[in-house]
Amino acid sequence: MPFPLSPQTIDTLADIITGGSGMGSGPAPIGIYRSGPQIERFMRGCNVDFRVNGSRVPSLTTCLLDMNRGFEPERGLTKIIEAAADPRDFTHEPERHVAVLDHLNRALRFDGFELQQQGGRMRLVEAGKNVPVLADLAGLSEVIDFDTVSRDLDRALASSQTDPEDAVTAACSTVESVCRSILIELGQPLPAKKDVQGLYNAVKQPLGLSPDRSDIDPLIANDVRQILSGLATVIGGVGALRTHGGDAHGREKGYARIDARIARLSIHAASTAALFLIETWQRKFPSRNLPKVDSD
């Protein structure tokens, strides 16, 4: 993703966070007006130690410009941009959230970015790259009260560009979390081999996903078997990539085995598999929610 951002985008971000100067008879601010202590608290929530020195808006603008010119600006600025448009801050003024999102996106698109709402969260993504399956999965993980999926998916999306090896590990964990929760809700023991392939093999039978099932229309039986076999292959591939290219087992300093393109492929593959498993669960057990289970 193309960092650093333009000065115009930094100015826009500062105006959104501070709510502008708050003086004069001009138009009302688009963002939320925040006092100096409120701005400091907002930045602390983004893991940035910031202190207002003098005027609010210039102080924040200087801080953001320094981050933008610093080492790996995407690590800090991405979180700040997403927090500036957090829909939870606009629950009583949804129309203002729409205005903030539109204002930020008009600036961000010149830098090749846009903010998208995925589930209940805002995500900074490359402009024009809408991924429906990720949005669907994020939404489902909230609807079924399954916070582990949300955490793993959040981690994968956040890391795909800045830390692709971590993204692969998180993508695999997303599928593992779904499988573990299904087994626990059904009262089934976890398999001896608790990697993603072992967990998926354990949920196939109770979810009716075995390729050798005989209750499928003969006209499509072979097609369904081929797709289910392919799903198993994809899940096995995500697990293998995690083992050989992720960060779960350590990595050499200064050496990256995976680029962002492969990380995104892993995220999309794992998200598709996780979404299919959750939807299959909902179809087979419509009145039962998946529990909250931490992955290893």
C-alpha positions in Angstrom: 0.0 0.0 0.0 1.3 3.5 -0.9 2.6 5.1 2.2 3.5 7.9 3.1 0.2 9.7 2.7 -0.1 13.1 1.1 -0.1 16.3 3.3 -3.6 16.9 2.2 -4.8 13.6 3.7 -2.9 14.3 6.9 -4.7 17.7 7.2 -8.0 16.1 6.5 -7.4 13.4 9.2 -6.4 16.1 11.7 -9.6 18.0 11.0 -11.7 14.9 11.5 -10.1 13.9 14.8 -10.1 17.4 16.3 -13.3 18.7 14.9 -11.4 21.8 13.6 -10.6 24.9 15.5 -14.1 25.3 16.9 -13.9 29.1 16.4 -15.5 31.5 14.1 -18.9 31.5 12.4 -18.0 29.1 9.5 -19.7 25.8 8.8 -20.0 23.2 11.6 -17.1 20.7 11.8 -17.4 17.4 9.9 -15.7 15.4 12.6 -16.2 15.3 16.4 -15.0 18.3 18.3 -12.4 17.1 20.8 -10.7 19.1 23.5 -7.0 18.7 24.1 -7.4 16.0 26.7 -9.9 14.2 24.5 -7.5 14.2 21.6 -4.7 12.8 23.8 -7.1 10.1 25.0 -8.1 9.3 21.4 -4.4 8.9 20.4 -3.7 6.8 23.5 -6.4 4.5 22.3 -4.4 4.1 19.1 -1.2 3.3 21.0 0.3 6.7 20.4 1.8 8.8 23.2 0.7 12.3 22.2 0.6 15.5 24.2 -1.0 18.8 23.0 1.7 21.5 22.9 0.0 24.8 22.3 -2.9 24.7 19.9 -4.8 21.5 19.4 -5.0 21.2 15.7 -1.4 22.2 14.8 -0.1 19.9 17.6 -2.0 16.9 16.2 -1.1 17.8 12.6 2.6 17.9 13.5 2.4 14.5 15.3 0.7 12.9 12.3 3.2 14.4 9.9 6.1 13.1 12.0 4.5 9.6 12.0 3.9 9.9 8.2 7.6 10.6 7.6 8.8 8.0 10.1 9.6 4.3 9.9 6.7 2.1 8.7 4.0 4.9 8.9 1.3 2.4 8.0 1.6 0.7 11.3 0.4 3.7 13.3 -1.6 5.7 10.8 -3.8 2.8 9.7 -5.2 2.4 13.2 -5.7 6.1 13.6 -7.5 6.5 10.3 -9.8 3.6 11.1 -10.5 4.9 14.6 -11.3 8.4 13.2 -14.3 6.8 11.4 -15.3 4.3 14.1 -19.1 4.0 13.8 -19.5 3.6 17.6 -18.6 7.2 18.0 -21.5 8.2 15.9 -24.4 6.1 17.2 -26.5 9.1 17.9 -25.5 11.0 14.7 -25.3 8.4 11.9 -25.6 11.1 9.3 -22.4 12.6 10.6 -20.6 9.3 10.3 -21.6 9.2 6.6 -20.2 12.7 6.2 -16.9 11.8 8.0 -16.5 8.6 5.9 -17.2 10.5 2.6 -14.8 13.3 3.6 -12.0 11.0 4.5 -12.4 8.8 1.5 -12.3 11.8 -0.9 -8.8 12.5 0.4 -7.7 8.9 0.8 -8.5 7.9 -2.8 -5.8 10.3 -4.1 -3.4 8.1 -2.1 -4.8 4.9 -3.4 -6.9 4.0 -0.3 -10.4 3.9 1.0 -12.2 3.1 4.2 -14.7 0.3 4.0 -17.1 -0.9 6.7 -16.6 -4.7 7.3 -19.0 -6.0 9.9 -19.1 -3.4 12.7 -15.5 -2.1 12.0 -13.8 0.2 9.5 -11.0 -1.1 7.5 -8.4 0.9 5.4 -8.0 -1.0 2.1 -6.6 -0.3 -1.3 -9.1 1.7 -3.3 -11.4 -0.4 -5.5 -10.7 -3.7 -3.7 -14.0 -4.7 -2.2 -13.9 -8.3 -0.9 -17.5 -9.4 -0.2 -16.5 -12.7 1.4 -14.5 -10.9 4.1 -17.3 -8.5 4.8 -19.8 -11.4 5.0 -17.5 -13.3 7.4 -16.9 -10.3 9.6 -20.7 -9.7 9.8 -21.5 -13.4 10.5 -18.8 -13.6 13.2 -20.6 -10.8 15.1 -24.2 -12.1 14.4 -23.3 -15.5 15.9 -21.5 -14.0 18.9 -18.2 -15.6 17.8 -15.5 -13.1 18.8 -12.5 -15.4 18.2 -13.2 -15.4 14.5 -13.4 -11.6 14.6 -10.1 -11.3 16.4 -8.3 -13.7 14.0 -9.8 -12.0 10.9 -9.0 -8.5 12.2 -5.4 -9.6 12.8 -5.1 -11.1 9.3 -6.5 -8.0 7.6 -4.4 -5.7 9.5 -1.2 -7.6 8.8 -1.6 -8.5 5.2 0.5 -5.6 3.9 2.8 -4.8 6.9 3.4 -8.4 8.2 2.3 -11.0 5.6 3.8 -13.9 7.6 1.6 -13.0 10.6 -1.4 -12.6 8.3 -1.0 -16.2 7.1 -0.8 -17.4 10.7 -3.9 -15.4 11.6 -5.8 -16.6 8.5 -5.2 -20.3 9.4 -6.2 -19.5 13.0 -9.5 -18.2 11.7 -10.4 -21.7 10.3 -9.1 -23.4 13.4 -11.2 -21.3 15.6 -14.4 -22.1 13.7 -13.6 -25.8 13.8 -12.8 -25.9 17.5 -16.0 -24.0 18.4 -18.1 -26.4 16.3 -16.6 -29.5 18.0 -17.0 -28.0 21.5 -20.6 -27.0 20.9 -21.4 -30.5 19.7 -19.7 -32.1 22.7 -17.1 -33.8 20.5 -13.6 -34.3 21.7 -10.8 -32.4 19.9 -8.7 -34.5 17.7 -5.3 -35.7 18.8 -3.8 -33.7 15.9 -5.1 -30.2 16.5 -3.7 -28.5 13.4 -6.2 -27.0 10.9 -6.3 -30.2 8.8 -7.0 -32.4 11.8 -9.7 -30.0 13.1 -11.4 -29.9 9.7 -11.4 -33.6 9.4 -13.1 -33.9 12.8 -15.9 -31.5 11.8 -16.6 -33.0 8.4 -18.8 -35.8 9.6 -21.0 -33.9 12.1 -21.6 -31.2 9.5 -22.3 -33.7 6.7 -19.3 -32.6 4.6 -17.8 -36.0 3.8 -17.3 -36.4 0.0 -18.6 -40.0 0.2 -22.1 -39.0 1.5 -25.0 -40.7 -0.4 -27.9 -38.3 0.1 -27.0 -35.9 -2.8 -28.8 -35.7 -6.1 -27.0 -38.0 -8.5 -26.9 -35.3 -11.1 -24.6 -33.1 -8.9 -23.1 -35.7 -6.7 -19.7 -35.8 -8.5 -19.6 -32.0 -8.6 -20.2 -31.7 -4.9 -17.6 -34.3 -4.1 -15.1 -32.5 -6.2 -15.8 -29.2 -4.5 -15.6 -30.7 -1.0 -12.3 -32.5 -1.9 -11.0 -29.1 -3.2 -12.1 -27.5 0.1 -10.1 -30.0 2.0 -7.1 -29.4 -0.3 -7.4 -25.6 0.2 -7.6 -25.9 4.0 -4.6 -28.2 4.0 -2.7 -25.7 1.8 -3.4 -22.9 4.2 -2.1 -25.0 7.1 1.0 -26.0 5.2 1.7 -22.3 4.3 1.4 -21.4 7.9 3.9 -24.1 8.9 6.4 -23.2 6.2 5.9 -19.5 5.7 4.0 -18.1 8.7 5.4 -16.8 11.9 4.0 -19.4 14.3 7.3 -21.3 14.3 9.7 -18.3 14.2 11.4 -16.7 11.2 14.8 -15.5 10.1 15.6 -11.9 10.9 15.4 -9.7 7.8 14.1 -12.5 5.6 10.5 -12.5 4.3 9.2 -15.8 2.8 5.8 -14.4 1.8 4.7 -11.2 0.1 1.5 -9.4 0.5 -0.1 -11.0 -2.6 0.3 -14.5 -1.2 -0.9 -13.3 2.3 -4.1 -12.0 0.7 -4.6 -15.2 -1.2 -4.3 -17.1 2.1 -6.8 -14.7 3.8 -9.3 -15.1 1.0 -9.0 -18.9 0.9 -9.3 -19.2 4.7 -12.2 -16.8 4.9 -14.1 -18.6 2.2 -13.6 -21.9 4.1 -14.6 -20.4 7.4 -17.7 -18.7 6.0 -18.8 -22.0 4.4 -18.3 -23.8 7.7 -20.3 -21.2 9.7 -23.1 -21.2 7.1 -23.2 -25.0 7.1 -23.5 -24.9 10.9 -26.3 -22.4 10.8 -28.2 -24.5 8.2 -27.8 -27.7 10.2 -28.3 -26.2 13.7 -30.3 -23.0 13.1 -31.2 -22.6 16.8 -27.7 -23.0 18.3 -25.0 -20.4 18.5 -21.3 -21.2 18.4 -19.5 -20.6 21.7 -16.6 -18.2 22.3 -13.5 -20.3 22.2 -9.9 -19.1 22.2 -7.6 -20.7 19.6 -4.2 -22.0 20.7 
